[in-house]
Amino acid sequence: MRLGGMGMAPELMVLDSEAEVAMAVARRLAATVAQMPTAVLGLATGGTPMPIYKALIALAAEKRLSFRMVRSFNLDEYVGLSASHPASFAHFMRENLFDHIDIDLARARVPNGVAADLGAEAASYERAIAEAGGIGLQILGIGANGHIGFNEPGSAFNSRTRVVDLAEATRQANSSYFPAGESVPGQALTMGIGTILNAREIVLAATGAHKAPAIAATLAGPITIDCPASALRLHARVTIICDRAAAAQLP
Ligand code: PGA
């Protein structure tokens, strides 16, 4: 199904359950790597990708898929958290994916949130993506406020990798990943919306009723910086895969 007025109208797939969404996205990732063993993947963290990676690990084992030559770039990382912090996205990626496939960790990059010079880290991240030939397939979740990566509402559509302030709602939504008594950092390093839009192909996954307003705004609202994910309608190859609950407020 294709929706939306102005813009290019992402392809929309509405599936019955979170498990089906996870399997559909995992299949896209697996097919990309099977077709091109040197694929450059853009990866995401959070509750939505967790079952996606679980399904991908199973598919990789079943199909004897090798990630040895794959390169990956994660969307974002908290400022101030090192890779050994249990709530860091670098740690999430090892625990939920990298430790269970044969990817070379030297080719799997996550922004360094403890770099002495965060501006230099952001510039080097952009350079590394360009030197890898750009991202082939970018996986995205979506925040309840419409954010993609940590590009909160108000982020420019041409933004690049940079340090951003996190919205209070985002810090609250992510607080469950942090040890009791520890607060969520106020800042993150994130690929920009412009960085994301440079990917050749984008798949956004959304599950649960709490994502329904953001999915409706993304596909059927105005294309505006107030809903960062609405920028995806400016891209020619986007698939949005959601469960029924997340699609419930679409016209
Ligand atoms: P979630 O986060 O998958 O944990 O809901 C998505 C996001 O904030 O991009």
py3Dmol code that shows the C-alpha trace and the ligand (Angstrom):
import py3Dmol

protein = """\
ATOM      1  CA  MET A   1       0.000   0.000   0.000  1.00  0.00           C
ATOM      2  CA  ARG A   2       1.202   3.546  -0.716  1.00  0.00           C
ATOM      3  CA  LEU A   3      -0.006   6.511   1.298  1.00  0.00           C
ATOM      4  CA  GLY A   4       0.621  10.215   1.595  1.00  0.00           C
ATOM      5  CA  GLY A   5       0.249  13.284  -0.550  1.00  0.00           C
ATOM      6  CA  MET A   6       3.349  15.279  -1.337  1.00  0.00           C
ATOM      7  CA  GLY A   7       6.619  13.391  -1.264  1.00  0.00           C
ATOM      8  CA  MET A   8       7.454   9.943  -2.506  1.00  0.00           C
ATOM      9  CA  ALA A   9       5.250   7.770  -0.317  1.00  0.00           C
ATOM     10  CA  PRO A  10       7.101   4.986   1.443  1.00  0.00           C
ATOM     11  CA  GLU A  11       5.915   1.442   0.964  1.00  0.00           C
ATOM     12  CA  LEU A  12       3.865   0.334   3.975  1.00  0.00           C
ATOM     13  CA  MET A  13       3.588  -3.247   5.250  1.00  0.00           C
ATOM     14  CA  VAL A  14       1.190  -3.916   8.123  1.00  0.00           C
ATOM     15  CA  LEU A  15       1.702  -7.324   9.744  1.00  0.00           C
ATOM     16  CA  ASP A  16      -0.202  -9.131  12.471  1.00  0.00           C
ATOM     17  CA  SER A  17       2.386  -9.232  15.225  1.00  0.00           C
ATOM     18  CA  GLU A  18       5.699  -7.937  16.512  1.00  0.00           C
ATOM     19  CA  ALA A  19       7.225 -11.343  15.715  1.00  0.00           C
ATOM     20  CA  GLU A  20       6.170 -11.026  12.067  1.00  0.00           C
ATOM     21  CA  VAL A  21       7.613  -7.506  11.851  1.00  0.00           C
ATOM     22  CA  ALA A  22      10.879  -8.766  13.317  1.00  0.00           C
ATOM     23  CA  MET A  23      11.030 -11.670  10.858  1.00  0.00           C
ATOM     24  CA  ALA A  24      10.248  -9.433   7.858  1.00  0.00           C
ATOM     25  CA  VAL A  25      13.027  -6.975   8.746  1.00  0.00           C
ATOM     26  CA  ALA A  26      15.466  -9.787   9.564  1.00  0.00           C
ATOM     27  CA  ARG A  27      14.745 -11.333   6.159  1.00  0.00           C
ATOM     28  CA  ARG A  28      15.532  -8.018   4.451  1.00  0.00           C
ATOM     29  CA  LEU A  29      18.852  -7.832   6.287  1.00  0.00           C
ATOM     30  CA  ALA A  30      19.693 -11.461   5.550  1.00  0.00           C
ATOM     31  CA  ALA A  31      18.796 -11.099   1.863  1.00  0.00           C
ATOM     32  CA  THR A  32      20.977  -8.003   1.567  1.00  0.00           C
ATOM     33  CA  VAL A  33      23.984  -9.790   3.066  1.00  0.00           C
ATOM     34  CA  ALA A  34      23.343 -12.956   1.024  1.00  0.00           C
ATOM     35  CA  GLN A  35      23.259 -10.888  -2.177  1.00  0.00           C
ATOM     36  CA  MET A  36      26.186  -8.714  -1.246  1.00  0.00           C
ATOM     37  CA  PRO A  37      28.583 -10.156   1.349  1.00  0.00           C
ATOM     38  CA  THR A  38      30.352  -6.761   1.518  1.00  0.00           C
ATOM     39  CA  ALA A  39      27.114  -4.879   2.302  1.00  0.00           C
ATOM     40  CA  VAL A  40      27.245  -1.705   4.387  1.00  0.00           C
ATOM     41  CA  LEU A  41      24.447  -1.801   6.973  1.00  0.00           C
ATOM     42  CA  GLY A  42      23.064   1.001   9.117  1.00  0.00           C
ATOM     43  CA  LEU A  43      21.918  -0.468  12.430  1.00  0.00           C
ATOM     44  CA  ALA A  44      19.621   0.651  15.222  1.00  0.00           C
ATOM     45  CA  THR A  45      19.198  -0.137  18.913  1.00  0.00           C
ATOM     46  CA  GLY A  46      16.195  -0.267  21.236  1.00  0.00           C
ATOM     47  CA  GLY A  47      13.247  -2.496  22.006  1.00  0.00           C
ATOM     48  CA  THR A  48      12.105  -2.773  18.387  1.00  0.00           C
ATOM     49  CA  PRO A  49      15.404  -4.073  16.951  1.00  0.00           C
ATOM     50  CA  MET A  50      15.863  -6.638  19.737  1.00  0.00           C
ATOM     51  CA  PRO A  51      13.539  -9.306  18.222  1.00  0.00           C
ATOM     52  CA  ILE A  52      14.800  -8.336  14.742  1.00  0.00           C
ATOM     53  CA  TYR A  53      18.364  -9.261  15.711  1.00  0.00           C
ATOM     54  CA  LYS A  54      17.175 -12.429  17.420  1.00  0.00           C
ATOM     55  CA  ALA A  55      15.472 -13.486  14.198  1.00  0.00           C
ATOM     56  CA  LEU A  56      18.524 -12.463  12.159  1.00  0.00           C
ATOM     57  CA  ILE A  57      20.868 -14.557  14.330  1.00  0.00           C
ATOM     58  CA  ALA A  58      18.617 -17.589  13.746  1.00  0.00           C
ATOM     59  CA  LEU A  59      18.442 -16.916   9.987  1.00  0.00           C
ATOM     60  CA  ALA A  60      22.212 -16.461   9.776  1.00  0.00           C
ATOM     61  CA  ALA A  61      22.763 -19.832  11.457  1.00  0.00           C
ATOM     62  CA  GLU A  62      20.132 -21.557   9.338  1.00  0.00           C
ATOM     63  CA  LYS A  63      21.410 -20.146   6.045  1.00  0.00           C
ATOM     64  CA  ARG A  64      25.111 -20.240   7.063  1.00  0.00           C
ATOM     65  CA  LEU A  65      25.245 -16.546   6.290  1.00  0.00           C
ATOM     66  CA  SER A  66      28.590 -14.868   6.811  1.00  0.00           C
ATOM     67  CA  PHE A  67      28.917 -11.256   8.034  1.00  0.00           C
ATOM     68  CA  ARG A  68      32.704 -11.411   7.910  1.00  0.00           C
ATOM     69  CA  MET A  69      32.971  -8.842   5.103  1.00  0.00           C
ATOM     70  CA  VAL A  70      29.990  -6.718   6.169  1.00  0.00           C
ATOM     71  CA  ARG A  71      30.507  -3.227   7.485  1.00  0.00           C
ATOM     72  CA  SER A  72      28.041  -1.618   9.846  1.00  0.00           C
ATOM     73  CA  PHE A  73      27.423   1.825  11.275  1.00  0.00           C
ATOM     74  CA  ASN A  74      25.099   2.310  14.204  1.00  0.00           C
ATOM     75  CA  LEU A  75      22.831   5.307  14.306  1.00  0.00           C
ATOM     76  CA  ASP A  76      23.775   6.710  17.658  1.00  0.00           C
ATOM     77  CA  GLU A  77      25.366   6.467  21.097  1.00  0.00           C
ATOM     78  CA  TYR A  78      24.990   8.293  24.409  1.00  0.00           C
ATOM     79  CA  VAL A  79      27.545  10.965  25.192  1.00  0.00           C
ATOM     80  CA  GLY A  80      29.547   9.917  28.245  1.00  0.00           C
ATOM     81  CA  LEU A  81      28.930   6.155  28.053  1.00  0.00           C
ATOM     82  CA  SER A  82      31.850   3.927  27.108  1.00  0.00           C
ATOM     83  CA  ALA A  83      31.362   0.654  25.210  1.00  0.00           C
ATOM     84  CA  SER A  84      31.606  -1.264  28.492  1.00  0.00           C
ATOM     85  CA  HIS A  85      28.638   0.547  30.086  1.00  0.00           C
ATOM     86  CA  PRO A  86      25.683  -1.883  30.162  1.00  0.00           C
ATOM     87  CA  ALA A  87      23.284   0.758  28.783  1.00  0.00           C
ATOM     88  CA  SER A  88      25.601   1.897  25.978  1.00  0.00           C
ATOM     89  CA  PHE A  89      24.526   1.085  22.443  1.00  0.00           C
ATOM     90  CA  ALA A  90      27.936  -0.456  21.754  1.00  0.00           C
ATOM     91  CA  HIS A  91      27.212  -2.934  24.559  1.00  0.00           C
ATOM     92  CA  PHE A  92      23.660  -3.493  23.269  1.00  0.00           C
ATOM     93  CA  MET A  93      24.970  -4.371  19.811  1.00  0.00           C
ATOM     94  CA  ARG A  94      27.479  -6.916  21.112  1.00  0.00           C
ATOM     95  CA  GLU A  95      24.936  -8.513  23.405  1.00  0.00           C
ATOM     96  CA  ASN A  96      22.038  -8.574  20.937  1.00  0.00           C
ATOM     97  CA  LEU A  97      23.819  -9.185  17.637  1.00  0.00           C
ATOM     98  CA  PHE A  98      27.569  -8.922  17.160  1.00  0.00           C
ATOM     99  CA  ASP A  99      28.539 -11.651  19.651  1.00  0.00           C
ATOM    100  CA  HIS A 100      26.212 -14.101  17.874  1.00  0.00           C
ATOM    101  CA  ILE A 101      27.304 -13.683  14.237  1.00  0.00           C
ATOM    102  CA  ASP A 102      30.740 -13.749  12.606  1.00  0.00           C
ATOM    103  CA  ILE A 103      30.978  -9.983  12.010  1.00  0.00           C
ATOM    104  CA  ASP A 104      34.450  -8.459  12.421  1.00  0.00           C
ATOM    105  CA  LEU A 105      34.102  -5.993  15.310  1.00  0.00           C
ATOM    106  CA  ALA A 106      36.686  -3.757  13.642  1.00  0.00           C
ATOM    107  CA  ARG A 107      34.220  -3.280  10.774  1.00  0.00           C
ATOM    108  CA  ALA A 108      31.188  -2.696  13.037  1.00  0.00           C
ATOM    109  CA  ARG A 109      31.252   0.893  14.150  1.00  0.00           C
ATOM    110  CA  VAL A 110      29.212   2.651  16.835  1.00  0.00           C
ATOM    111  CA  PRO A 111      29.834   6.363  17.483  1.00  0.00           C
ATOM    112  CA  ASN A 112      32.276   6.811  20.362  1.00  0.00           C
ATOM    113  CA  GLY A 113      30.356   8.657  23.075  1.00  0.00           C
ATOM    114  CA  VAL A 114      33.472   9.152  25.183  1.00  0.00           C
ATOM    115  CA  ALA A 115      35.700  10.628  22.456  1.00  0.00           C
ATOM    116  CA  ALA A 116      37.757  13.527  23.817  1.00  0.00           C
ATOM    117  CA  ASP A 117      36.672  15.616  20.822  1.00  0.00           C
ATOM    118  CA  LEU A 118      33.067  14.743  19.962  1.00  0.00           C
ATOM    119  CA  GLY A 119      33.009  17.088  16.970  1.00  0.00           C
ATOM    120  CA  ALA A 120      36.029  15.294  15.508  1.00  0.00           C
ATOM    121  CA  GLU A 121      34.391  11.915  16.225  1.00  0.00           C
ATOM    122  CA  ALA A 122      31.245  13.048  14.369  1.00  0.00           C
ATOM    123  CA  ALA A 123      33.283  14.227  11.370  1.00  0.00           C
ATOM    124  CA  SER A 124      35.305  11.003  11.347  1.00  0.00           C
ATOM    125  CA  TYR A 125      32.070   8.971  11.473  1.00  0.00           C
ATOM    126  CA  GLU A 126      30.711  10.758   8.406  1.00  0.00           C
ATOM    127  CA  ARG A 127      34.035  10.238   6.630  1.00  0.00           C
ATOM    128  CA  ALA A 128      34.079   6.531   7.465  1.00  0.00           C
ATOM    129  CA  ILE A 129      30.556   6.067   6.070  1.00  0.00           C
ATOM    130  CA  ALA A 130      31.556   7.853   2.857  1.00  0.00           C
ATOM    131  CA  GLU A 131      34.796   5.838   2.577  1.00  0.00           C
ATOM    132  CA  ALA A 132      32.801   2.611   2.954  1.00  0.00           C
ATOM    133  CA  GLY A 133      30.816   3.693  -0.103  1.00  0.00           C
ATOM    134  CA  GLY A 134      27.745   4.873   1.827  1.00  0.00           C
ATOM    135  CA  ILE A 135      25.119   2.851   3.661  1.00  0.00           C
ATOM    136  CA  GLY A 136      23.262   0.321   1.509  1.00  0.00           C
ATOM    137  CA  LEU A 137      20.467  -0.677   3.884  1.00  0.00           C
ATOM    138  CA  GLN A 138      19.575   1.448   6.911  1.00  0.00           C
ATOM    139  CA  ILE A 139      17.387  -0.026   9.667  1.00  0.00           C
ATOM    140  CA  LEU A 140      15.412   2.443  11.778  1.00  0.00           C
ATOM    141  CA  GLY A 141      13.090   2.406  14.754  1.00  0.00           C
ATOM    142  CA  ILE A 142      10.947   5.429  15.529  1.00  0.00           C
ATOM    143  CA  GLY A 143      10.441   7.359  18.771  1.00  0.00           C
ATOM    144  CA  ALA A 144       6.941   8.043  20.053  1.00  0.00           C
ATOM    145  CA  ASN A 145       7.779  11.687  19.233  1.00  0.00           C
ATOM    146  CA  GLY A 146       8.723  10.778  15.652  1.00  0.00           C
ATOM    147  CA  HIS A 147      12.492  10.820  16.155  1.00  0.00           C
ATOM    148  CA  ILE A 148      14.791   8.707  13.966  1.00  0.00           C
ATOM    149  CA  GLY A 149      18.204   7.967  15.376  1.00  0.00           C
ATOM    150  CA  PHE A 150      18.365  10.597  18.114  1.00  0.00           C
ATOM    151  CA  ASN A 151      17.167  13.321  15.757  1.00  0.00           C
ATOM    152  CA  GLU A 152      14.500  14.854  17.956  1.00  0.00           C
ATOM    153  CA  PRO A 153      11.718  17.118  16.616  1.00  0.00           C
ATOM    154  CA  GLY A 154      13.267  20.328  15.282  1.00  0.00           C
ATOM    155  CA  SER A 155      16.268  18.557  13.702  1.00  0.00           C
ATOM    156  CA  ALA A 156      17.114  19.873  10.244  1.00  0.00           C
ATOM    157  CA  PHE A 157      16.501  17.488   7.362  1.00  0.00           C
ATOM    158  CA  ASN A 158      20.051  18.132   6.117  1.00  0.00           C
ATOM    159  CA  SER A 159      21.656  17.514   9.530  1.00  0.00           C
ATOM    160  CA  ARG A 160      24.760  15.313   9.721  1.00  0.00           C
ATOM    161  CA  THR A 161      26.350  13.321  12.550  1.00  0.00           C
ATOM    162  CA  ARG A 162      26.591  15.601  15.573  1.00  0.00           C
ATOM    163  CA  VAL A 163      26.004  15.985  19.308  1.00  0.00           C
ATOM    164  CA  VAL A 164      22.344  16.531  20.201  1.00  0.00           C
ATOM    165  CA  ASP A 165      20.314  17.150  23.353  1.00  0.00           C
ATOM    166  CA  LEU A 166      17.833  14.382  24.114  1.00  0.00           C
ATOM    167  CA  ALA A 167      14.146  15.172  24.604  1.00  0.00           C
ATOM    168  CA  GLU A 168      12.863  14.550  28.120  1.00  0.00           C
ATOM    169  CA  ALA A 169      10.359  12.009  26.728  1.00  0.00           C
ATOM    170  CA  THR A 170      13.220  10.111  25.072  1.00  0.00           C
ATOM    171  CA  ARG A 171      15.229  10.009  28.299  1.00  0.00           C
ATOM    172  CA  GLN A 172      12.180   8.675  30.113  1.00  0.00           C
ATOM    173  CA  ALA A 173      11.417   6.078  27.426  1.00  0.00           C
ATOM    174  CA  ASN A 174      14.980   4.759  27.625  1.00  0.00           C
ATOM    175  CA  SER A 175      15.392   4.874  31.411  1.00  0.00           C
ATOM    176  CA  SER A 176      14.441   1.199  31.806  1.00  0.00           C
ATOM    177  CA  TYR A 177      17.740   0.203  30.139  1.00  0.00           C
ATOM    178  CA  PHE A 178      19.740   1.926  32.897  1.00  0.00           C
ATOM    179  CA  PRO A 179      20.713   0.491  36.268  1.00  0.00           C
ATOM    180  CA  ALA A 180      18.490   1.728  39.132  1.00  0.00           C
ATOM    181  CA  GLY A 181      19.508   5.167  40.348  1.00  0.00           C
ATOM    182  CA  GLU A 182      21.476   5.999  37.208  1.00  0.00           C
ATOM    183  CA  SER A 183      20.090   8.747  35.015  1.00  0.00           C
ATOM    184  CA  VAL A 184      19.934   8.709  31.228  1.00  0.00           C
ATOM    185  CA  PRO A 185      22.564  11.020  29.682  1.00  0.00           C
ATOM    186  CA  GLY A 186      21.241  14.334  28.388  1.00  0.00           C
ATOM    187  CA  GLN A 187      23.152  14.180  25.133  1.00  0.00           C
ATOM    188  CA  ALA A 188      23.978  11.759  22.355  1.00  0.00           C
ATOM    189  CA  LEU A 189      26.008  11.517  19.168  1.00  0.00           C
ATOM    190  CA  THR A 190      23.684  10.688  16.301  1.00  0.00           C
ATOM    191  CA  MET A 191      23.769  10.367  12.543  1.00  0.00           C
ATOM    192  CA  GLY A 192      21.825  13.298  11.147  1.00  0.00           C
ATOM    193  CA  ILE A 193      18.641  13.108   9.123  1.00  0.00           C
ATOM    194  CA  GLY A 194      20.727  14.017   6.073  1.00  0.00           C
ATOM    195  CA  THR A 195      23.083  11.130   6.869  1.00  0.00           C
ATOM    196  CA  ILE A 196      20.135   8.730   7.117  1.00  0.00           C
ATOM    197  CA  LEU A 197      18.592   9.984   3.868  1.00  0.00           C
ATOM    198  CA  ASN A 198      21.867   9.213   2.076  1.00  0.00           C
ATOM    199  CA  ALA A 199      21.301   5.458   2.595  1.00  0.00           C
ATOM    200  CA  ARG A 200      20.300   3.746  -0.633  1.00  0.00           C
ATOM    201  CA  GLU A 201      17.465   1.855   1.033  1.00  0.00           C
ATOM    202  CA  ILE A 202      15.724   2.392   4.383  1.00  0.00           C
ATOM    203  CA  VAL A 203      13.521   0.055   6.438  1.00  0.00           C
ATOM    204  CA  LEU A 204      11.711   1.506   9.448  1.00  0.00           C
ATOM    205  CA  ALA A 205      10.133  -0.890  11.945  1.00  0.00           C
ATOM    206  CA  ALA A 206       7.452   0.114  14.460  1.00  0.00           C
ATOM    207  CA  THR A 207       5.513  -2.038  16.906  1.00  0.00           C
ATOM    208  CA  GLY A 208       2.989  -1.248  19.625  1.00  0.00           C
ATOM    209  CA  ALA A 209       0.121   1.177  20.144  1.00  0.00           C
ATOM    210  CA  HIS A 210       2.448   3.819  21.636  1.00  0.00           C
ATOM    211  CA  LYS A 211       3.972   4.251  18.157  1.00  0.00           C
ATOM    212  CA  ALA A 212       0.619   4.735  16.385  1.00  0.00           C
ATOM    213  CA  PRO A 213       0.547   8.564  16.543  1.00  0.00           C
ATOM    214  CA  ALA A 214       4.140   8.779  15.259  1.00  0.00           C
ATOM    215  CA  ILE A 215       3.413   6.396  12.363  1.00  0.00           C
ATOM    216  CA  ALA A 216       0.296   8.376  11.421  1.00  0.00           C
ATOM    217  CA  ALA A 217       2.264  11.652  11.528  1.00  0.00           C
ATOM    218  CA  THR A 218       5.124  10.101   9.521  1.00  0.00           C
ATOM    219  CA  LEU A 219       2.935   8.843   6.689  1.00  0.00           C
ATOM    220  CA  ALA A 220      -0.156  11.011   6.685  1.00  0.00           C
ATOM    221  CA  GLY A 221       0.820  14.303   8.362  1.00  0.00           C
ATOM    222  CA  PRO A 222       2.753  17.208   6.890  1.00  0.00           C
ATOM    223  CA  ILE A 223       6.421  16.739   5.963  1.00  0.00           C
ATOM    224  CA  THR A 224       7.880  18.815   8.764  1.00  0.00           C
ATOM    225  CA  ILE A 225      10.822  18.984  11.155  1.00  0.00           C
ATOM    226  CA  ASP A 226       8.241  18.597  13.947  1.00  0.00           C
ATOM    227  CA  CYS A 227       8.083  14.914  12.891  1.00  0.00           C
ATOM    228  CA  PRO A 228      11.645  13.904  11.934  1.00  0.00           C
ATOM    229  CA  ALA A 229      10.496  10.595  10.385  1.00  0.00           C
ATOM    230  CA  SER A 230       8.311  12.511   7.891  1.00  0.00           C
ATOM    231  CA  ALA A 231      11.621  13.299   6.127  1.00  0.00           C
ATOM    232  CA  LEU A 232      11.573   9.687   4.918  1.00  0.00           C
ATOM    233  CA  ARG A 233       8.906  10.735   2.411  1.00  0.00           C
ATOM    234  CA  LEU A 234      11.671  12.626   0.587  1.00  0.00           C
ATOM    235  CA  HIS A 235      13.486   9.319  -0.091  1.00  0.00           C
ATOM    236  CA  ALA A 236      12.644   7.009  -2.993  1.00  0.00           C
ATOM    237  CA  ARG A 237      13.275   3.622  -1.333  1.00  0.00           C
ATOM    238  CA  VAL A 238      11.717   3.440   2.117  1.00  0.00           C
ATOM    239  CA  THR A 239       9.697   0.562   3.560  1.00  0.00           C
ATOM    240  CA  ILE A 240       7.788   1.014   6.800  1.00  0.00           C
ATOM    241  CA  ILE A 241       6.978  -2.306   8.454  1.00  0.00           C
ATOM    242  CA  CYS A 242       4.606  -2.168  11.406  1.00  0.00           C
ATOM    243  CA  ASP A 243       2.240  -4.306  13.394  1.00  0.00           C
ATOM    244  CA  ARG A 244      -1.492  -3.592  13.528  1.00  0.00           C
ATOM    245  CA  ALA A 245      -1.201  -1.659  16.783  1.00  0.00           C
ATOM    246  CA  ALA A 246       1.368   0.781  15.362  1.00  0.00           C
ATOM    247  CA  ALA A 247      -0.715   1.224  12.175  1.00  0.00           C
ATOM    248  CA  ALA A 248      -3.977   1.817  14.042  1.00  0.00           C
ATOM    249  CA  GLN A 249      -4.133   5.597  13.555  1.00  0.00           C
ATOM    250  CA  LEU A 250      -3.459   5.644   9.831  1.00  0.00           C
ATOM    251  CA  PRO A 251      -6.305   7.014   7.715  1.00  0.00           C
TER     252      PRO A 251
END
"""
ligand_1 = """\
9
PGA
P 12.357 1.555 20.726
O 13.060 2.915 20.318
O 12.603 0.589 19.637
O 13.058 1.176 22.016
O 10.905 1.869 20.930
C 12.891 3.380 19.025
C 13.568 4.719 18.892
O 13.584 5.489 19.876
O 14.061 5.010 17.810
"""
view = py3Dmol.view(width=600, height=400)
view.addModel(protein, "pdb")
view.setStyle({"model": 0}, {"cartoon": {"style": "trace"}})
view.addModel(ligand_1, "xyz")
view.setStyle({"model": 1}, {"stick": {}})
view.zoomTo()
view.show()
